[in-house]
Amino acid sequence: MHVTVLGAGRWGAFLSWYLHRLGHQVMIWGRADSRNYAELMETRRNEYLALPPAVRLTTELDQALAFGSTIVISIPSQSLRDLAREINRHAVTGKTFVLCMKGLEENTGKRLTQVFNEEVAQNCAVAIWVGPGHVQDYLNGIPNCMVIGSDNINTTKELVQAFGSELIRFYYGQDLIGNEVGAAAKNVIGIAAGMLDGYNYSSLKGALMARGAREISRLVRAMGGNELTVYGLSHLGDYSATLYSPYSHNRAFGEAFVQGRPFTKLAEGVSTCKALMLLSERYEIELPICESVYRIVNEKKNAKEVLLNLYMRPVKFEF
């Protein structure tokens, strides 16, 4: 298979390495004005890996889109709409796009497949690739399980067959609402977990996990998805990698935030939290954990007070 990866950050570079490892012909695209991508093109290395010589690199979007019959997108979620508009200027009918990203559009609350389909008005397949795993672990040979899903079961099956290996085992994820919202929302729960770590309240993360999954399941059900999807790999199954791992950007952001330390890497949960507040209002669903993170990060409320008040809410039955 000829596969193009759009995006050359931590995940984009890893996906190129991984897909080449499976025997696919791979081209990776990044923007010409990106300093990090310029360095990758010159050295073929980043802080995590070295790209195999056979992986091609380009800054020309038309060349990248023409190369791949399957196109994996791994960029910051808030940049997807602009990139999708660029993609729509090229002939991509019949191609399969795989969104290996976790987020919701900040200003609309829309899922990423919705954003893509609004901007790419051509007949092409769209799938998602979500679930637990860190680049560092995969490069050390530590396996994990992830999810590929789409609206078309045949597209899902073809991608699982083409992309699965002993390193990454894929499950089918046909509930796009549940998997997309769950994958995005777990980053917000990850920020909350980091804040608890920052105050040495890590023992509360068990309650955070139980209540976080229930909170998001109610939202997914209200949006028309399957609430049980939240208890699968896209959300609850990703908690270990997001709420506990030292590699988790969202957990690290939450910890740094309450400790007053700078954090320079991308934490997708910050934008997702704003989107979830829109969805909370739209579907009239309470999201107390997500709202707490929003109040701390965006309204600058006292973090310790907000977090402790979250655990002192009126007593209810657990479910």
N, C-alpha and C positions, 0 to 999 in steps of 0.2 A: 504494500500500500504506500502511496505517496501522501505524506502527512505534512502539513504546514502548522507551525506553532506561532501564533501571534502573541508577542509578549516575551520579553527576555529577562524578567526578574528572577527571583528565587525559584518559583514554580515553573515558569516558562522554560528556563534553562534545564531544570530537572526533567520536565516532560520530554524535551528534545532528546536528552541523554537516554531516558527510559525507552522511548519509542524506537530510537535507533537500536538499542539493546535487543529489542524484540525482532529486529530484522527489517523494519520499515525504512523507506527512504525519507529523510527528514530535512526540512528547511525551517529555519527560525527567523522571524522578522522582528525588528525593533526600529524605533524612530531614529532618524539621523541626528537629531539634536539631543539625544540621550547620552550623557557622559558615561553612564554605566555600560550602555550598549556599545559605545565606541571602544571602551576598554575590553569588552568581551570579544568584539570583532578583531581587535589587535592581538590579544593574548590567548583567546579561546578558553579563558578561565574566569571563574568568579570565586567568591570565598568558600564555595561548597564543592565545586567539581571542575573537571576539565572536559570540554566537549570533544568527542571523537572527531578525527579528521574528516570523516565522511559527512558530518552534519554541515549543511550549507547555511550561510548567514547572508541576510540581505536587509537593506533599508527601503527597498522598493515594494510597496504594497501590491501593485499589479503583478509583479513577478511572483510574490509569495502566494497570492490567491490563485494564479494560474498553475502553480506547481502542485498544490495539494488537492486531491479529491475529497479528503477529510481535513478539516481545518479546526484546530484546537485553539481556543482563545483563553489566555491567562493574563489578564491585566487588572488594575484596580477597578472595582465594580462601578464606581462613579464615572469612569471614562468609557463605559461600554456604548452609550448612546452615540457619542461622537464618532467612535470607531465604526459602529454599525452604519452610520450615514456614509462614511467613506467607503465601506465595503459595498454599499448599494450602488455606487457609481461604476462598479465593475460587474462583469458577467459572472454570476455565481450560481446560476440555475443548475439544479441537480447535485450540488455539493452538500456535504454534511458538516454542520458546524457543532462543535462540542464546547460548551461553556464550562471551563474548569475554574470556576470562580464562586465565591460565597458572599452574597450581599443583596441588598434591596436598594432601589433607586431612592436616594435621600429625599428628594423634593416631591415624589409622587407615591412612594410606597410600593411601586410596581416591582414584580419579580423580573429577573434578568432575561428570561425567555420572552416575557412580554415586551420588554424594552427592545430586544433584538428583532422580534417579529414586527414591531411597529415601524422600524426603520428599514428593514431589508424586505422590500416588496417583490421578492422573487421566489420561485418555487424551489426551496431548499429545505433540508431536514435540520432540525435543531434538537440537540440533546444536552444533558448536564452530566458533569462528572464531579461528585462531591463525596464527603466522608472523611474519616480520620486518616492521619498520616503526616509525618514530617519529612522533609527532604533529607535532613541529617540521618534519620533512622533508615530510610530506604537506601541511602548510599552506603550505609554500614551493613546492608543485607538483612535488615530486620523487616519481616513481612507484615502486611496489614490487609484489611478488607475495605473496599470502597463501593460506591454506588454509581451506576450509569443508568440514566432514564431518559425517556422521551415520550411523546404522544403516540409514537408508532413502535409497536413491540418488535417489528422486524429490524428497525434501526437500532434499537437497544440490543438485540441479540447479536447483530453484526459487529457492533462496537465492543461488546463484552468479549466476543470471540477473538477480535483483532487485538485488543489491548490487555487481555488478562494474561497472567503469568504466575510463577511461583512466588514472585515478590508482591504482586497486588492481585488479590482475588476480588472479582466484581460480583455484586448482586444486582438484580433488576430493580429499578426504581420507577415504576410507572405513575406514581402519584406526584406529579410535578409541583403542585401547590405545597404538599406536605414536605417534600424533600428540599425545595428551594427556600421556603420560609424557615424550615428547621435548620438547614445548613447556615443560613444567614444569622438567625437568632442565637445560635450557640456561641457566636463571637461576643454578643452582648453579655451572655451569662459568664463567658470567660473573663470579661472585664470586671464583673462583680467578684469573681473568684480571686482575681489579682488584688482587688481592693481588700478583700478579707485577708489575703496573705500579707499585705502591707501593714495591717494592724495586728498581725499574729492571731487572727481569728480563723485560721484554716480549718479548725474543727467544725465550723459551721458550713463547710462546703458540702457535706452530706445533705443537709437540709436545702441548701441552694440547688443541688442537682435534682432532688425530688420535686421541689416546688417549681423549679425552672421548666422542667419538662412538662409538668401539668399546665403551667401558664401558657406555654406555646401551643400545646395540644388544643386548648380551647380556642385559640386564635385560628389555627389551621382548620378546625371544624367549622367555625363561623365563615371562613373564606371558601368553604366548599371542598376542602381536602379531607383526607382520612386522618383523624387524630392519632391513630395508632402508628402512623408513619414517624411521628416525632420520637417514638421509643426505639426506632431503628438506627441505622448507621449514620444517617445524615445529621442527627441531632444528639440524642442521648448517647449513641455509640461513639460520638466524637468528643464527649466530655473529658475523657481521660487525656486526650491529646491537647485539649484546649484549656481545661481548668487546672491541670496539674503539671503539664510538661514545661520544662525550662525553655523549650523552643517556641512556645506559644506567644506570638506577638500581642494578642489581646490580653492574655493574663499578665504579661510583662507590662503592658501599658497601664492596666489598672493598678498594679503594685506601685509603679513609678509615679502615677498621678497622685495617689494619696500620700506618698512620701515626698512629694515636691521635687522629684527628679525629672530631668528632661528625657523624652523618649522620641527617637527620630525615625523609627520604622513604621510601616503602615499597619494600623490596627483598624480593620474593616468594621469592627463593632461600633465605632464612633458614629459613622454615617448610618449604619443599620439601625442604631438606636433611635435616630431621628425619624427614620422611615416607619419603625414600629409604633411610634407615638401617633403617626398619621393613621395607621391601620387600627390602632386601639380605639381611636375616636370614630373612625369610619364604621367599624363593626361592633362598636359598643362593648368591647371586651377589656376588662381590667388586666393590665400587665404590670403588677407591682414591682417586680425585679427590674424590668426594663425601664420603667418610669423612675425608679430610684437611681439607676445609672445615668439616665438622662438629666435628672435634677442635679446630680453631682458634677457631671462633666460640662453641661451646657448652661445650667443656671447657677453654678458655683456654690451650691448648698454645702453645708458642713457634712463631709463624707461620713465620718464616724457616726454622727447623729442620725443621718438618713439610713445608714445600714442597720444600726441597732433598732431604729423604729420599724424597719422592715420586718425584723424578727419578733417585734412586740405587737404585731397586728392582732386584731380580735381573734380569739380562739375559734377554730372551725374544725369540722371533721376533715381528715386528711384528704379524702378524695370526694 
